[in-house]
Amino acid sequence: MDALYPRLLVDDFEPAARFYAAALRELLGIEPVKLLPAAEYANWDLGGEGVLVVMGRARIAEAIGSTGPAGQDAAMLVFRVDDVDAAAKTLGGLGATLVAGARDRPDWGPGLRTAHLRDPAGNLLELQSY
C-alpha cells in the first residue's frame, strides 16, 4: 500500500520521465509501473510501495482548479488514506487549507477519490483512496 510518496510536477514531462527511468533503473534496479507520455504520468514502485511519480505540472494545476500560475508547485506529497473526506477534515483541523474538495476521479483510475490541500507552509498535498 502506498502510504506516502512524492510526486514531482514538471513542465517538460518526457525528458524528466526519461531521466528518472534511467536513474531509478541504475540506482534501484526498478522499471516504471506506468509510463504514459500522453497523460504526462509515470510512476515507480519498490517492494510494492510507491516511491515516485512524475507528472505534468499543468495537468495537476488543471485538476485542482488552480487560478495561479501553473508553475507554482514543483512537487506535492500524496497520502493514501481509507477515507478522503475524513482525512481532509482532519488536516483542515490541523491548519491545512482546502484547495479542491473531495471528488471521484474515475478518469484517473477505478474507484479513485481525491482531495487537495495546502499545508500551513503552502505545500500541495493530495489525499487519495481507491
C-alpha positions in Angstrom: 0.0 0.0 0.0 1.4 3.4 -1.0 1.0 5.2 2.3 3.1 8.3 1.3 5.2 9.2 -1.7 6.4 12.3 -3.6 5.0 13.5 -6.9 7.3 15.7 -8.9 5.5 18.2 -11.1 7.4 19.1 -14.2 6.9 21.4 -17.2 8.6 19.1 -19.8 7.4 15.6 -19.0 9.4 13.4 -21.5 12.9 14.4 -20.5 12.1 14.2 -16.8 10.5 10.7 -17.3 13.5 9.5 -19.3 15.9 10.8 -16.6 14.1 9.1 -13.7 13.5 5.9 -15.7 17.3 5.7 -16.2 18.2 6.9 -12.8 15.9 4.5 -10.9 16.9 1.6 -13.2 20.6 2.3 -12.4 20.3 3.1 -8.7 17.5 0.9 -7.5 17.0 -1.7 -10.3 13.4 -0.8 -10.9 11.3 0.0 -14.0 8.3 2.2 -14.3 5.0 0.6 -13.3 3.3 3.1 -15.7 4.9 5.3 -18.3 2.1 7.3 -20.1 3.5 10.2 -22.1 0.1 11.2 -23.5 -1.2 11.5 -19.9 2.1 13.1 -18.7 2.3 10.5 -15.9 4.8 7.9 -14.8 5.2 6.0 -11.5 7.7 3.7 -9.9 7.3 1.2 -7.1 9.8 -0.6 -4.9 8.8 -3.6 -2.9 5.2 -3.0 -3.6 5.3 0.6 -2.3 5.1 3.8 -4.4 8.4 5.6 -4.4 8.0 8.3 -7.1 5.5 9.8 -9.5 6.4 12.3 -12.3 3.5 14.3 -13.6 3.0 17.3 -15.9 2.6 20.4 -13.8 -0.2 21.9 -15.9 -2.2 18.7 -15.5 -2.3 19.0 -11.7 -3.0 22.7 -11.9 -6.0 22.0 -14.0 -7.1 19.2 -11.7 -7.1 21.4 -8.7 -8.6 24.4 -10.5 -5.5 26.5 -9.8 -6.1 30.1 -10.6 -2.4 30.9 -10.1 0.4 30.2 -12.5 0.6 26.5 -13.4 4.2 26.6 -12.4 3.7 27.5 -8.8 4.1 23.9 -7.5 7.2 21.8 -8.1 6.2 18.8 -6.0 3.4 17.5 -3.8 3.1 14.8 -1.2 0.4 12.1 -1.8 -1.2 10.3 1.1 -3.2 7.2 0.5 -5.9 7.1 3.1 -9.0 5.0 3.8 -11.5 7.9 3.8 -10.6 11.1 1.8 -13.4 13.2 3.2 -12.5 12.4 6.9 -8.7 12.9 6.2 -9.4 16.3 4.6 -11.4 17.3 7.6 -8.7 16.1 9.9 -6.0 18.1 8.1 -8.2 21.1 7.9 -8.4 21.0 11.7 -4.6 20.8 11.9 -4.3 24.0 9.8 -4.3 22.8 6.2 -6.3 24.8 3.6 -8.6 23.1 1.2 -7.7 23.7 -2.4 -10.0 21.2 -4.2 -12.6 19.3 -2.3 -13.1 15.5 -2.3 -14.3 14.1 -5.6 -14.3 10.9 -7.5 -11.8 10.7 -10.4 -12.7 7.7 -12.5 -10.6 9.1 -15.4 -7.5 8.7 -13.1 -8.2 5.2 -12.0 -11.1 2.8 -11.0 -12.6 3.9 -7.6 -10.1 6.7 -7.2 -11.2 9.6 -4.9 -9.0 12.7 -4.2 -8.9 15.9 -2.3 -6.2 18.6 -2.5 -5.0 20.8 0.3 -2.1 23.1 1.2 -0.2 22.7 4.5 0.5 25.8 6.6 3.7 26.4 4.6 1.8 26.3 1.3 3.0 22.9 0.1 0.5 21.0 -2.0 -0.9 17.7 -0.6 -3.1 15.1 -2.3 -5.3 12.7 -0.3 -6.4 9.7 -2.3 -8.3 6.4 -1.8 -9.0 3.6 -4.2 
